[in-house]
């Protein structure tokens, strides 16, 4: 078989290049990618080939094509894009139930690793979270809270678990999780946060799991 016959379709090559650009951080989530003429010149392909590649990546959830506006990055990988689309089709209750599985295992594994650098980063994020909550800056609070939980997932040492957790993104801390705005809700709950960091530092995996469950039970109690 000739080399040319073994080459992947050109649109497939363009898909791979654009996917790698997103994964490598060339364009951040929410950012608009360059316009067609610029990409066509950069990649040396026809408009039809480029559009075919972008359409496929939009179908997989990585891109979002906004008619008359451009193409935006929606997720960093197919798994994130597909997962976010699926999660939005389910209730807050179902989403939180999945967190019980992911959060508890991430906490256990992070505690077993018990990395001092991780606990220092986690405490810094909790300081940011507390400060934002006191200022009633709910956007900054949500970002710090999400970064905290994502860091725990990263500390698990299991890249796939981290990627699955990251795929929830704004579903965990977007408009669906509105209980944080309810009067009386504690946005700086110690369980699942400060108590979790202490358990991780002590390398106590069972205590880490228990405090995560306590936090999620609390959140579940605020579900409408």
Residue pairs with C-beta under 8 A, 6 or more apart in sequence:
8 16
10 45
10 49
11 49
11 52
11 53
11 56
12 53
14 43
14 45
14 49
14 50
14 52
14 53
15 53
15 56
15 57
17 43
18 33
18 53
18 54
18 57
18 62
18 63
19 57
19 62
19 77
21 27
22 62
22 73
22 76
22 77
23 76
23 77
27 33
27 73
28 73
29 73
29 74
29 75
29 76
29 169
30 72
30 73
31 72
31 73
32 69
32 70
32 71
32 72
32 73
33 39
33 63
33 70
33 71
33 72
33 73
34 42
35 70
36 47
36 50
36 51
39 50
40 46
40 47
40 50
43 50
54 63
54 65
54 71
55 65
57 63
58 64
58 65
58 71
60 78
60 81
60 82
61 74
61 75
61 78
61 80
61 81
61 82
61 83
61 84
61 85
62 73
62 74
62 75
62 76
62 77
62 78
62 80
62 81
63 71
63 72
63 73
63 74
64 71
64 72
64 73
64 74
65 71
66 72
74 81
74 84
75 81
75 84
75 167
75 169
76 166
77 163
79 163
79 164
79 167
80 163
80 166
80 167
80 169
83 164
83 167
83 168
84 167
84 168
84 169
84 170
84 171
87 95
87 167
87 168
87 171
88 171
88 176
92 176
92 177
92 223
92 224
93 220
93 223
95 168
95 171
95 172
95 176
96 216
96 219
96 220
96 223
98 168
99 168
99 172
99 216
100 213
100 216
102 153
102 161
102 164
102 165
103 149
103 152
103 192
103 212
103 216
104 209
104 212
104 213
105 156
105 161
106 152
106 153
106 155
106 156
106 161
106 162
106 165
107 152
107 196
107 199
107 200
107 205
107 208
107 209
107 211
107 212
108 205
108 206
108 208
108 209
109 155
109 156
109 157
109 158
109 161
109 205
110 118
110 152
110 155
110 156
110 157
110 200
110 208
111 199
111 200
111 202
111 203
111 204
111 205
111 207
111 208
112 203
112 205
113 155
113 156
113 157
114 200
114 201
114 202
114 203
115 155
116 201
118 151
118 155
118 200
119 197
119 200
119 201
121 151
122 148
122 151
122 152
122 196
122 197
122 200
123 197
125 144
125 147
125 148
125 151
126 144
126 148
126 193
126 194
126 197
128 140
128 144
129 141
129 144
129 145
129 148
129 187
129 188
129 193
130 188
132 138
132 140
132 141
132 143
132 144
133 141
133 187
133 188
138 180
138 181
138 187
141 180
141 187
142 173
142 180
143 173
145 173
145 187
146 169
146 172
146 173
148 193
149 165
149 172
150 162
150 165
150 166
152 196
152 200
153 161
153 162
153 165
153 166
154 162
155 200
156 162
171 177
179 185
179 219
179 222
179 223
179 224
180 187
182 222
185 222
186 218
189 215
189 218
191 211
191 214
191 215
191 218
192 211
192 212
192 214
192 215
192 216
192 218
193 215
195 207
195 211
195 214
196 208
196 211
196 212
196 215
198 207
199 205
199 207
199 208
199 210
199 211
200 208
